[in-house]
Amino acid sequence: MKTRLAFVLVLLLAACYSPTAPLATPTVPLATPTVPAAMVTVLLATPTVPAATVTVLPPTATLPPMNLTPATPAASEIASLSGNAPATGEPFTITANSNLRVNWQQASTGDFVLAITNTDPSQTDTANGQVVFESITGPSAMFSDYEFIPGQYQIVVESADGPWKVWVDYVGPGE
């Protein structure tokens, strides 16, 4: 293998040589050329790549800037809530089936649980009683469209250990 590599190297070097005067047709020797051991070692050595440098940044007390512009713009904001720990927002009323966009941005490094809860006790154990939009460990920033029935609702952040913001926009009428 070493001798073949050396032979190919010699041929490549010869092909790269550009003489100023025409030469006679070169002859290829039949004997295997000899290559010094040091040259073979250099050719076969594996280059070393330094290990990646990892920089760990300290946690920040503010939310990182993010572009949360959805593909479909919302018509208007109907509720919002922000904080650094679990919290419940003021109730807001929906008078007809409505498509709402729930947006959130949070920098919590622990569990973050976000829900929209219907305050009507008769809705407690139904699909319309509580809709969980995010239940994650670590930062996230997203939005989700959902159709709500008429009623009174609250933004509820059940778990958080860092800064967060939630806002609800009216997108359009539901079905």
C-alpha positions in Angstrom: 0.0 0.0 0.0 2.8 2.4 0.9 4.6 1.7 -2.3 1.5 2.3 -4.4 0.8 5.6 -2.6 4.4 6.7 -3.2 4.2 5.7 -6.9 0.9 7.7 -7.4 2.6 10.6 -5.6 5.6 10.5 -8.0 3.2 10.3 -11.0 1.2 13.3 -9.7 4.4 15.4 -9.1 5.7 14.5 -12.6 2.3 15.5 -14.1 2.5 18.9 -12.4 6.0 19.7 -13.7 5.9 22.1 -16.7 9.2 22.3 -18.5 10.1 25.2 -20.7 11.5 23.1 -23.5 9.8 20.0 -25.0 10.9 16.7 -23.5 11.2 13.3 -24.9 8.5 10.8 -24.0 9.0 9.9 -20.4 9.6 6.4 -19.4 8.2 4.9 -16.3 10.6 2.7 -14.4 9.5 -0.8 -13.8 11.1 -1.0 -10.3 9.1 0.3 -7.3 10.4 3.7 -6.3 11.8 4.0 -2.8 10.2 6.6 -0.5 11.9 7.6 2.8 10.0 6.4 5.9 9.7 10.0 7.3 7.8 11.0 4.2 5.4 8.1 4.4 4.7 8.9 8.1 3.8 12.5 7.2 1.5 11.5 4.4 -0.3 9.0 6.5 -0.5 11.0 9.7 -4.0 12.0 10.9 -4.3 15.7 11.6 -5.4 16.6 15.0 -8.5 18.8 15.5 -8.8 20.8 18.7 -11.7 20.0 20.9 -14.7 22.4 20.6 -14.9 25.2 23.1 -18.2 25.5 25.0 -19.1 28.7 26.6 -21.8 28.6 29.2 -23.6 31.9 29.7 -25.1 32.8 33.1 -29.0 32.9 33.2 -30.5 36.2 32.5 -33.4 37.9 34.3 -34.9 39.2 31.1 -36.6 37.4 28.2 -34.4 37.1 25.0 -35.7 39.0 22.0 -37.7 36.7 19.7 -39.8 37.2 16.6 -43.1 35.6 17.3 -44.9 37.0 14.2 -47.4 34.3 13.2 -48.2 33.6 9.6 -51.8 34.9 10.1 -51.9 38.2 12.0 -54.3 38.4 14.9 -57.1 41.0 15.0 -56.6 42.2 18.6 -55.3 41.3 22.0 -57.9 40.4 24.6 -55.8 39.3 27.6 -52.2 39.2 28.7 -50.2 38.2 31.8 -46.5 38.2 32.7 -44.4 37.3 35.7 -41.5 35.2 37.1 -43.5 32.6 39.0 -46.9 30.8 38.8 -49.8 33.2 38.4 -53.5 33.5 37.4 -54.8 36.3 35.2 -57.9 38.4 35.4 -61.0 36.7 33.8 -61.9 37.6 30.2 -65.2 36.9 28.5 -65.9 35.2 25.2 -69.5 35.8 24.0 -69.5 33.5 20.9 -67.4 30.6 19.5 -64.1 32.2 18.8 -60.7 31.3 17.4 -58.1 32.7 19.7 -54.3 32.6 19.4 -52.5 31.9 22.7 -48.9 33.3 22.5 -46.1 32.7 25.1 -42.5 33.4 25.6 -40.7 32.1 28.6 -37.2 31.7 29.9 -37.8 29.3 32.7 -35.1 26.7 33.2 -37.5 24.4 35.1 -41.0 23.3 34.4 -43.3 25.7 32.7 -47.1 24.8 32.5 -49.5 27.2 30.7 -53.2 26.7 30.5 -56.4 28.6 29.7 -59.1 27.7 32.2 -62.9 28.2 31.9 -64.1 29.6 35.2 -67.5 28.0 34.9 -67.6 25.2 37.5 -69.8 23.1 35.2 -67.0 23.0 32.6 -64.3 21.7 35.1 -64.1 18.1 33.9 -64.8 18.8 30.2 -62.7 19.4 27.2 -63.6 23.1 27.5 -62.7 23.3 31.2 -58.9 23.7 30.8 -56.7 23.7 27.7 -53.0 23.1 28.4 -50.9 24.9 25.8 -47.4 24.3 27.1 -46.0 21.8 29.6 -42.2 21.8 29.1 -38.9 21.9 31.0 -36.8 24.8 29.7 -37.3 27.9 27.6 -39.9 28.1 24.9 -41.6 30.7 22.7 -44.6 29.7 20.6 -48.2 30.4 19.7 -51.2 28.1 19.2 -54.6 28.7 17.7 -57.6 27.2 19.4 -61.4 27.5 19.2 -63.1 28.4 22.5 -66.8 28.2 23.3 -68.6 31.2 25.0 -67.7 31.6 28.7 -65.3 33.3 31.1 -61.6 32.3 30.9 -58.4 32.9 32.7 -54.7 32.6 31.8 -53.1 30.2 34.3 -49.4 29.6 34.6 -49.3 26.6 36.9 -45.5 26.3 37.1 -42.6 28.6 36.3 -39.3 29.6 37.7 -38.2 32.4 35.4 -39.5 35.3 33.4 -42.5 34.7 31.1 -45.2 36.5 29.1 -48.5 35.2 27.8 -51.0 37.0 25.6 -54.2 36.0 23.9 -55.4 37.5 20.6 -58.7 37.2 18.9 -58.2 35.7 15.4 -61.8 35.3 14.2 -65.1 33.7 14.7 -65.4 30.0 15.4 -67.7 27.5 13.8 
